[in-house]
Amino acid sequence: MSNTLSYPELAALIQARAGVTVDPLHLERPGAQFDEFGVDSLGLLGVVGELENRHGLKVTSGAESAKTPAEFLQLVNTSLLSPKAGA
């Protein structure tokens, strides 16, 4: 995995941690929201936990409450690029 999270990687994490299969292209669609895919904050919390374990850092608070994949990626990638941002 690179230093940033991509839509395909997010889709794989959602499947692994939330048990929901989502096409990465659907996640990229402007205006896409997690609730339309059946992904809730508990599922995102699992994704956040996995990312924190993989990277050994705290993801920005509130990422698990993101409403859209774009918002989630922005929050997570800010944390991955600047580890102190999530502290």
N, CA, C and O atoms as a MOPAC input file, in Angstrom:
PM7 MOZYME 1SCF
protein

 N      0.84800 1    -1.18100 1     0.00000 1
 C      0.00000 1     0.00000 1     0.00000 1
 C      0.89100 1     1.24000 1     0.00000 1
 O      1.91000 1     1.28100 1     0.69000 1
 N      0.50100 1     2.24300 1    -0.77400 1
 C      1.27300 1     3.47000 1    -0.84700 1
 C      1.01900 1     4.32400 1     0.39900 1
 O      0.37700 1     3.88400 1     1.35300 1
 N      1.53400 1     5.53900 1     0.36500 1
 C      1.33700 1     6.44100 1     1.49700 1
 C     -0.04400 1     7.07700 1     1.49900 1
 O     -0.39700 1     7.77100 1     2.45200 1
 N     -0.82600 1     6.85800 1     0.46000 1
 C     -2.19000 1     7.36900 1     0.42500 1
 C     -3.14500 1     6.22100 1     0.11400 1
 O     -2.76600 1     5.22300 1    -0.49900 1
 N     -4.36500 1     6.38500 1     0.54400 1
 C     -5.39600 1     5.38500 1     0.32400 1
 C     -6.15300 1     5.72900 1    -0.95300 1
 O     -6.55600 1     6.87600 1    -1.15100 1
 N     -6.34500 1     4.73400 1    -1.82000 1
 C     -7.05800 1     4.93900 1    -3.07900 1
 C     -8.46000 1     4.34000 1    -2.98200 1
 O     -8.78000 1     3.62400 1    -2.03300 1
 N     -9.27400 1     4.64200 1    -3.96400 1
 C    -10.62800 1     4.08000 1    -3.98600 1
 C    -10.61500 1     2.54500 1    -4.06100 1
 O    -11.38700 1     1.91100 1    -3.34200 1
 N     -9.77000 1     1.91900 1    -4.89900 1
 C     -9.73800 1     0.45200 1    -4.90100 1
 C     -9.32200 1    -0.13400 1    -3.55400 1
 O     -9.86600 1    -1.15100 1    -3.12300 1
 N     -8.35700 1     0.50500 1    -2.88900 1
 C     -7.94200 1     0.03100 1    -1.56900 1
 C     -9.05500 1     0.22000 1    -0.54400 1
 O     -9.26400 1    -0.63600 1     0.31500 1
 N     -9.76700 1     1.34000 1    -0.63500 1
 C    -10.89300 1     1.57600 1     0.26100 1
 C    -11.97000 1     0.51900 1     0.05200 1
 O    -12.52600 1     0.00000 1     1.02000 1
 N    -12.26900 1     0.19800 1    -1.20300 1
 C    -13.28100 1    -0.82700 1    -1.50100 1
 C    -12.88400 1    -2.17200 1    -0.89800 1
 O    -13.72900 1    -2.88300 1    -0.35400 1
 N    -11.59400 1    -2.52600 1    -0.99500 1
 C    -11.11100 1    -3.79100 1    -0.42800 1
 C    -11.23000 1    -3.78500 1     1.09400 1
 O    -11.61300 1    -4.79300 1     1.68700 1
 N    -10.90800 1    -2.66700 1     1.72600 1
 C    -11.01800 1    -2.55800 1     3.17900 1
 C    -12.47800 1    -2.61000 1     3.63300 1
 O    -12.78800 1    -3.20600 1     4.66500 1
 N    -13.36000 1    -1.99300 1     2.87300 1
 C    -14.78500 1    -2.04200 1     3.21200 1
 C    -15.28200 1    -3.47900 1     3.15000 1
 O    -16.04500 1    -3.91900 1     4.00900 1
 N    -14.84600 1    -4.20100 1     2.13300 1
 C    -15.27000 1    -5.59900 1     2.03000 1
 C    -14.72000 1    -6.42000 1     3.18800 1
 O    -15.44200 1    -7.22500 1     3.77600 1
 N    -13.45300 1    -6.22200 1     3.51800 1
 C    -12.80700 1    -7.00100 1     4.57500 1
 C    -13.33500 1    -6.64400 1     5.96300 1
 O    -13.52100 1    -7.53100 1     6.79600 1
 N    -13.57700 1    -5.37100 1     6.22100 1
 C    -13.91700 1    -4.93100 1     7.57300 1
 C    -15.39200 1    -4.66600 1     7.81000 1
 O    -15.86400 1    -4.75900 1     8.94300 1
 N    -16.13500 1    -4.33200 1     6.74300 1
 C    -17.56300 1    -4.05200 1     6.90800 1
 C    -18.42000 1    -5.13800 1     6.26600 1
 O    -19.63600 1    -5.16800 1     6.45300 1
 N    -17.77800 1    -6.03400 1     5.50400 1
 C    -18.51100 1    -7.12000 1     4.87200 1
 C    -19.40300 1    -6.68200 1     3.72600 1
 O    -20.36300 1    -7.37500 1     3.38800 1
 N    -19.09900 1    -5.54600 1     3.12800 1
 C    -19.90300 1    -5.00600 1     2.03600 1
 C    -19.02400 1    -4.91700 1     0.79100 1
 O    -17.94100 1    -4.33300 1     0.82600 1
 N    -19.49900 1    -5.50200 1    -0.31200 1
 C    -18.77200 1    -5.42600 1    -1.56900 1
 C    -19.23100 1    -4.19500 1    -2.33800 1
 O    -20.41600 1    -4.02700 1    -2.62400 1
 N    -18.26700 1    -3.33900 1    -2.66500 1
 C    -18.54900 1    -2.09600 1    -3.38200 1
 C    -17.56800 1    -1.97000 1    -4.53200 1
 O    -16.36800 1    -2.17900 1    -4.35600 1
 N    -18.07100 1    -1.63000 1    -5.70400 1
 C    -17.22400 1    -1.37300 1    -6.86700 1
 C    -16.49200 1    -0.04700 1    -6.62800 1
 O    -17.13100 1     0.96500 1    -6.34100 1
 N    -15.16100 1    -0.04300 1    -6.74400 1
 C    -14.41400 1     1.20400 1    -6.52500 1
 C    -14.88900 1     2.35100 1    -7.41300 1
 O    -14.85400 1     3.50900 1    -6.99800 1
 N    -15.33300 1     2.04000 1    -8.62600 1
 C    -15.82000 1     3.10000 1    -9.51200 1
 C    -17.07400 1     3.75900 1    -8.96000 1
 O    -17.29700 1     4.94900 1    -9.18100 1
 N    -17.89100 1     3.00100 1    -8.24800 1
 C    -19.07900 1     3.58300 1    -7.62700 1
 C    -18.69300 1     4.49400 1    -6.46100 1
 O    -19.34800 1     5.50600 1    -6.21100 1
 N    -17.63000 1     4.12900 1    -5.75600 1
 C    -17.16100 1     4.98200 1    -4.66100 1
 C    -16.67100 1     6.33400 1    -5.18300 1
 O    -16.80300 1     7.35500 1    -4.50800 1
 N    -16.10600 1     6.32700 1    -6.38700 1
 C    -15.54300 1     7.54000 1    -6.98100 1
 C    -16.59600 1     8.48300 1    -7.54800 1
 O    -16.30600 1     9.65200 1    -7.80300 1
 N    -17.79400 1     7.99700 1    -7.74600 1
 C    -18.84700 1     8.79900 1    -8.36400 1
 C    -19.11300 1    10.06400 1    -7.53000 1
 O    -19.30800 1     9.97400 1    -6.31700 1
 N    -19.12000 1    11.22900 1    -8.17000 1
 C    -19.42100 1    12.45800 1    -7.42900 1
 C    -20.77300 1    12.34100 1    -6.72000 1
 O    -21.76100 1    11.90200 1    -7.30900 1
 N    -20.79600 1    12.73200 1    -5.48100 1
 C    -22.02700 1    12.68800 1    -4.69500 1
 C    -22.31900 1    11.34400 1    -4.04900 1
 O    -23.31000 1    11.21000 1    -3.33200 1
 N    -21.47200 1    10.33900 1    -4.29000 1
 C    -21.68600 1     9.01800 1    -3.68200 1
 C    -21.62300 1     9.13900 1    -2.16600 1
 O    -20.77900 1     9.85000 1    -1.62200 1
 N    -22.53200 1     8.43200 1    -1.49000 1
 C    -22.56600 1     8.44200 1    -0.03100 1
 C    -22.48000 1     7.01200 1     0.48000 1
 O    -22.99400 1     6.08700 1    -0.14900 1
 N    -21.82800 1     6.83700 1     1.62500 1
 C    -21.66300 1     5.49900 1     2.18100 1
 C    -22.98700 1     4.79900 1     2.43600 1
 O    -23.09500 1     3.59100 1     2.22700 1
 N    -23.98400 1     5.52900 1     2.88100 1
 C    -25.24500 1     4.87300 1     3.22000 1
 C    -25.91800 1     4.21400 1     2.01900 1
 O    -26.66400 1     3.25000 1     2.19100 1
 N    -25.67400 1     4.70900 1     0.81600 1
 C    -26.27100 1     4.07200 1    -0.35700 1
 C    -25.63000 1     2.71500 1    -0.66800 1
 O    -26.19300 1     1.91900 1    -1.42000 1
 N    -24.47100 1     2.45800 1    -0.09900 1
 C    -23.79400 1     1.17300 1    -0.28400 1
 C    -24.02000 1     0.24000 1     0.90800 1
 O    -23.58200 1    -0.91100 1     0.89200 1
 N    -24.69600 1     0.73500 1     1.92700 1
 C    -24.92200 1    -0.07400 1     3.12100 1
 C    -23.74900 1    -0.06200 1     4.08300 1
 O    -23.60300 1    -0.97100 1     4.90000 1
 N    -22.91300 1     0.96400 1     3.99100 1
 C    -21.75800 1     1.10500 1     4.88000 1
 C    -22.09700 1     2.15600 1     5.92700 1
 O    -22.41200 1     3.30000 1     5.59800 1
 N    -22.02900 1     1.75300 1     7.19400 1
 C    -22.34200 1     2.68100 1     8.27900 1
 C    -21.08100 1     3.05100 1     9.05300 1
 O    -19.97900 1     2.62200 1     8.71200 1
 N    -21.26100 1     3.85400 1    10.09900 1
 C    -20.10500 1     4.31600 1    10.87500 1
 C    -19.37600 1     3.16200 1    11.56000 1
 O    -18.16200 1     3.23300 1    11.75400 1
 N    -20.08900 1     2.10900 1    11.92500 1
 C    -19.43400 1     0.94800 1    12.53300 1
 C    -18.50900 1     0.26600 1    11.52400 1
 O    -17.40000 1    -0.14400 1    11.86700 1
 N    -18.96900 1     0.14700 1    10.28600 1
 C    -18.12700 1    -0.41700 1     9.23500 1
 C    -16.89800 1     0.44400 1     8.99000 1
 O    -15.79100 1    -0.06700 1     8.81700 1
 N    -17.10500 1     1.75500 1     8.97600 1
 C    -15.96900 1     2.66200 1     8.77200 1
 C    -15.00800 1     2.62400 1     9.95400 1
 O    -13.80000 1     2.79300 1     9.78300 1
 N    -15.53800 1     2.40500 1    11.13900 1
 C    -14.68000 1     2.28000 1    12.30800 1
 C    -13.74000 1     1.08400 1    12.14500 1
 O    -12.57100 1     1.15000 1    12.52300 1
 N    -14.25200 1     0.00500 1    11.58600 1
 C    -13.40700 1    -1.16200 1    11.30600 1
 C    -12.32700 1    -0.84500 1    10.28600 1
 O    -11.19100 1    -1.30000 1    10.41800 1
 N    -12.67600 1    -0.06900 1     9.27200 1
 C    -11.70400 1     0.33500 1     8.25800 1
 C    -10.63400 1     1.21800 1     8.89600 1
 O     -9.44200 1     1.03400 1     8.65000 1
 N    -11.06500 1     2.17400 1     9.71500 1
 C    -10.12600 1     3.06900 1    10.40500 1
 C     -9.17500 1     2.25200 1    11.29100 1
 O     -7.96500 1     2.47800 1    11.28600 1
 N     -9.73100 1     1.30600 1    12.04700 1
 C     -8.89900 1     0.46400 1    12.91400 1
 C     -7.84800 1    -0.30700 1    12.12600 1
 O     -6.69400 1    -0.40500 1    12.54300 1
 N     -8.25200 1    -0.84700 1    10.99400 1
 C     -7.30200 1    -1.57800 1    10.14500 1
 C     -6.20400 1    -0.65100 1     9.64200 1
 O     -5.02900 1    -1.01800 1     9.65500 1
 N     -6.57300 1     0.54000 1     9.20200 1
 C     -5.57400 1     1.49900 1     8.72400 1
 C     -4.62000 1     1.90900 1     9.83900 1
 O     -3.41400 1     2.01800 1     9.61700 1
 N     -5.15100 1     2.13300 1    11.03000 1
 C     -4.29500 1     2.50800 1    12.16000 1
 C     -3.32300 1     1.38000 1    12.49300 1
 O     -2.15600 1     1.63500 1    12.79100 1
 N     -3.79200 1     0.14400 1    12.44500 1
 C     -2.90400 1    -0.99300 1    12.70800 1
 C     -1.82400 1    -1.12500 1    11.64000 1
 O     -0.66100 1    -1.37200 1    11.95800 1
 N     -2.19900 1    -0.96300 1    10.39600 1
 C     -1.24200 1    -1.09600 1     9.28800 1
 C     -0.16500 1    -0.02200 1     9.31400 1
 O      1.00600 1    -0.28900 1     9.04400 1
 N     -0.57800 1     1.19100 1     9.64000 1
 C      0.33800 1     2.32300 1     9.52900 1
 C      0.91000 1     2.77800 1    10.86500 1
 O      1.80900 1     3.61900 1    10.89600 1
 N      0.40500 1     2.23800 1    11.96400 1
 C      0.93300 1     2.59100 1    13.27400 1
 C      0.72500 1     4.04500 1    13.64100 1
 O      1.57000 1     4.65100 1    14.30000 1
 N     -0.39900 1     4.60800 1    13.21700 1
 C     -0.69600 1     5.99200 1    13.56800 1
 C     -2.19000 1     6.16400 1    13.74000 1
 O     -2.98200 1     5.32000 1    13.32200 1
 N     -2.56000 1     7.26700 1    14.35900 1
 C     -3.97200 1     7.56800 1    14.58900 1
 C     -4.52700 1     8.32000 1    13.39100 1
 O     -3.95600 1     9.31600 1    12.94900 1
 N     -5.65000 1     7.83100 1    12.87000 1
 C     -6.32900 1     8.50000 1    11.76800 1
 C     -7.13000 1     9.66800 1    12.34300 1
 O     -7.65500 1     9.58500 1    13.45300 1
 N     -7.21500 1    10.73400 1    11.59000 1
 C     -7.93200 1    11.93700 1    12.00800 1
 C     -9.27900 1    11.58700 1    12.62400 1
 O    -10.05900 1    10.82800 1    12.04900 1
 N     -9.53800 1    12.13700 1    13.77600 1
 C    -10.80900 1    11.93300 1    14.46200 1
 C    -11.96100 1    12.36100 1    13.56400 1
 O    -11.90800 1    13.41100 1    12.92300 1
 N    -12.99400 1    11.54400 1    13.52700 1
 C    -14.15700 1    11.85200 1    12.71900 1
 C    -14.20500 1    11.12500 1    11.40000 1
 O    -15.23000 1    11.16600 1    10.72000 1
 N    -13.13000 1    10.45900 1    11.01100 1
 C    -13.11900 1     9.74200 1     9.73000 1
 C    -14.21000 1     8.67900 1     9.69800 1
 O    -14.81200 1     8.44100 1     8.65000 1
 N    -14.47000 1     8.04000 1    10.83200 1
 C    -15.49500 1     6.99600 1    10.87900 1
 C    -16.90200 1     7.55600 1    10.72300 1
 O    -17.85100 1     6.79800 1    10.52100 1
 N    -17.04600 1     8.86200 1    10.81300 1
 C    -18.34700 1     9.50900 1    10.64600 1
 C    -18.49900 1    10.17400 1     9.28200 1
 O    -19.49600 1    10.84900 1     9.02700 1
 N    -17.51800 1     9.98600 1     8.40700 1
 C    -17.58700 1    10.58500 1     7.07000 1
 C    -18.82900 1    10.09000 1     6.34400 1
 O    -19.18700 1     8.91700 1     6.44900 1
 N    -19.46900 1    10.95600 1     5.62800 1
 C    -20.68800 1    10.61000 1     4.88500 1
 C    -20.38800 1    10.13100 1     3.47000 1
 O    -21.15900 1     9.37000 1     2.88600 1
 N    -19.24700 1    10.59000 1     2.91800 1
 C    -18.91600 1    10.23500 1     1.54100 1
 C    -17.53500 1     9.59600 1     1.46000 1
 O    -16.67600 1     9.85600 1     2.30300 1
 N    -17.32100 1     8.76000 1     0.44400 1
 C    -15.98200 1     8.19200 1     0.25600 1
 C    -14.92600 1     9.27600 1     0.03500 1
 O    -13.80600 1     9.15900 1     0.53200 1
 N    -15.27400 1    10.32500 1    -0.70400 1
 C    -14.30900 1    11.40700 1    -0.94800 1
 C    -13.89400 1    12.07300 1     0.35900 1
 O    -12.71200 1    12.34800 1     0.56800 1
 N    -14.85300 1    12.33100 1     1.23300 1
 C    -14.55200 1    12.94000 1     2.53700 1
 C    -13.66800 1    12.00500 1     3.36800 1
 O    -12.70900 1    12.45000 1     3.99900 1
 N    -13.99600 1    10.71000 1     3.36600 1
 C    -13.22000 1     9.73000 1     4.11800 1
 C    -11.77900 1     9.69600 1     3.62400 1
 O    -10.84300 1     9.72900 1     4.42300 1
 N    -11.60100 1     9.62700 1     2.29400 1
 C    -10.24100 1     9.58300 1     1.74200 1
 C     -9.46600 1    10.84000 1     2.07700 1
 O     -8.27300 1    10.77200 1     2.37400 1
 N    -10.12300 1    11.98400 1     2.03500 1
 C     -9.42900 1    13.22100 1     2.37000 1
 C     -8.93800 1    13.19000 1     3.81700 1
 O     -7.78700 1    13.53400 1     4.08600 1
 N     -9.78900 1    12.78800 1     4.74000 1
 C     -9.40700 1    12.72200 1     6.15600 1
 C     -8.29200 1    11.70800 1     6.39400 1
 O     -7.31300 1    11.99700 1     7.08200 1
 N     -8.45100 1    10.52100 1     5.81900 1
 C     -7.45700 1     9.46300 1     6.02200 1
 C     -6.13400 1     9.84200 1     5.38000 1
 O     -5.08300 1     9.69000 1     6.00300 1
 N     -6.16300 1    10.32600 1     4.16200 1
 C     -4.90600 1    10.64500 1     3.48200 1
 C     -4.18000 1    11.81100 1     4.14000 1
 O     -2.95100 1    11.86700 1     4.10400 1
 N     -4.91100 1    12.73300 1     4.73500 1
 C     -4.27300 1    13.79700 1     5.51600 1
 C     -3.50000 1    13.18300 1     6.67900 1
 O     -2.38400 1    13.60500 1     6.98200 1
 N     -4.09500 1    12.18900 1     7.32500 1
 C     -3.43800 1    11.51100 1     8.45200 1
 C     -2.21800 1    10.72200 1     7.99200 1
 O     -1.17800 1    10.73000 1     8.65100 1
 N     -2.35400 1    10.03600 1     6.84700 1
 C     -1.24900 1     9.20700 1     6.35900 1
 C     -0.07300 1    10.04500 1     5.89500 1
 O      1.08000 1     9.64200 1     6.04900 1
 N     -0.35900 1    11.21000 1     5.32700 1
 C      0.72100 1    12.07000 1     4.83900 1
 C      1.34700 1    12.90800 1     5.94800 1
 O      2.51300 1    13.29500 1     5.86500 1
 N      0.55900 1    13.18500 1     6.99000 1
 C      1.02800 1    13.99400 1     8.11100 1
 C      0.58200 1    13.32900 1     9.40300 1
 O     -0.43500 1    13.72000 1     9.97600 1
 N      1.32500 1    12.32900 1     9.87400 1
 C      0.89200 1    11.53400 1    11.03800 1
 C      0.45000 1    12.36100 1    12.23900 1
 O     -0.40800 1    11.90400 1    12.99400 1
 N      0.98500 1    13.53300 1    12.44700 1
 C      0.59700 1    14.32900 1    13.61100 1
 C     -0.80500 1    14.90400 1    13.46600 1
 O     -1.39900 1    15.34100 1    14.45200 1
 N     -1.35100 1    14.90900 1    12.22700 1
 C     -2.68600 1    15.48700 1    11.98900 1
 C     -3.76700 1    14.72000 1    12.73400 1
 O     -4.76700 1    15.31100 1    13.14000 1
 N     -3.58900 1    13.41700 1    12.92200 1
 C     -4.60700 1    12.63600 1    13.58500 1
 C     -4.49000 1    12.58800 1    15.08500 1
 O     -5.37700 1    12.07000 1    15.76400 1
 N     -3.41500 1    13.11800 1    15.60800 1
 C     -3.16500 1    13.04100 1    17.05400 1
 C     -4.10200 1    13.91400 1    17.84800 1
 O     -4.01600 1    13.95600 1    19.07600 1

